[in-house]
Structures are given as structure tokens and as C-alpha cells.
Amino acid sequence: MVGVNDIVVRYLAAWNERDAKRRRDLVAATWTEDGTYVDRVRDGRGHDSIDGMIAKAQGQFPGYRLNLVRVSRDRERGFQGIVSRDFRRS
């Protein structure tokens, strides 16, 4: 069984990966084939759609990166991850 930390690291890596093949491989390692991603402006269903959604977001926001700042486990609230976003070029 894959741990939550591994999933979070792969999720962030997929969003940050600019190489199309490596990003597609990360998407496949992070989501199930019928997995979904939905937020208020994006909607991806399945590997191809999620990969395309990430590629489109990268094209719209060059230099945008997600960075894990802090992860904690709280007995009452469960997993809590704090992710920062920035536009600094790598």
C-alpha cells in the first residue's frame, strides 16, 4: 500500500513536471485510470484528461510551481497538508 506522503509528493511532482512523458508517467502513478481532479476552474477525468489539464495550466501560468510547506497528522482532523504556490522561475 502506498502511503499518503508518497501520493502527495507524486501529486506535486506531476503538477510541476514540464516534460510531457515524465508528467504523464507521474499522473499514471498518482491517479487511477478512472481517477478525477475537480476544482472550481478545472475538471479532469482519467489519465489523459488530467495530464492535459495540467499541461494547459502550465501553459497559462509559466513558472508556476507547487511546493510542500508542511504536513501534519491531527487526530481530530486527519491529514492536513499546507501547499504554497509561487510564480518564481526554477
C-alpha positions in Angstrom: 0.0 0.0 0.0 1.3 3.5 -0.9 1.5 6.0 1.9 -0.1 9.4 1.9 3.3 11.1 1.8 4.2 9.3 -1.4 1.0 10.3 -3.0 1.4 14.0 -2.0 4.9 14.0 -3.4 3.9 12.5 -6.7 0.9 14.8 -6.9 3.1 17.9 -6.6 5.7 16.4 -8.9 3.0 15.9 -11.6 1.9 19.5 -11.4 5.5 20.8 -11.5 6.8 18.4 -14.3 7.3 20.2 -17.6 8.4 17.2 -19.6 5.3 15.7 -21.2 6.3 12.0 -20.9 7.5 12.3 -17.3 4.4 14.2 -16.3 2.2 11.6 -17.9 4.0 8.9 -16.0 3.6 10.8 -12.8 -0.2 11.2 -13.5 -0.5 7.5 -14.1 1.4 6.8 -10.8 -0.7 9.2 -8.8 -4.3 8.7 -10.1 -6.2 5.5 -11.0 -7.2 5.2 -14.7 -10.7 6.4 -13.8 -9.5 9.0 -11.3 -10.7 12.5 -11.2 -9.5 16.0 -10.4 -12.0 18.8 -9.9 -11.6 22.3 -8.6 -13.5 25.5 -9.3 -11.8 26.1 -12.7 -10.6 22.7 -13.8 -12.0 19.2 -14.3 -10.0 16.2 -15.3 -11.3 12.6 -15.6 -8.8 9.8 -16.4 -5.1 10.0 -17.1 -5.3 11.7 -20.5 -7.7 14.4 -19.3 -5.8 15.1 -16.1 -2.5 15.3 -17.9 -4.0 17.6 -20.5 -5.5 19.8 -17.7 -2.1 20.1 -16.0 -0.4 20.9 -19.3 -2.9 23.6 -20.1 -2.5 25.2 -16.6 1.3 25.1 -17.1 0.9 26.9 -20.4 -1.3 29.6 -18.8 1.0 30.1 -15.8 4.6 29.7 -16.9 6.9 29.3 -13.9 4.1 28.4 -11.5 5.2 25.7 -9.0 3.6 24.0 -6.1 5.8 23.4 -3.0 5.0 21.4 0.1 5.5 23.5 3.1 4.2 21.4 6.0 2.4 18.2 6.5 0.9 17.2 9.8 -1.4 14.5 11.2 -4.1 15.6 13.6 -6.2 13.0 15.4 -9.4 15.1 15.0 -8.9 16.5 11.5 -6.9 13.8 9.8 -4.2 14.6 7.2 -3.5 18.3 6.9 -1.2 19.5 4.1 -0.1 23.0 3.5 0.9 23.7 -0.1 2.3 27.0 -1.3 2.1 28.3 -4.8 4.6 30.6 -6.4 5.4 32.1 -9.7 9.2 32.1 -9.3 11.0 30.5 -12.2 13.0 27.4 -11.3 
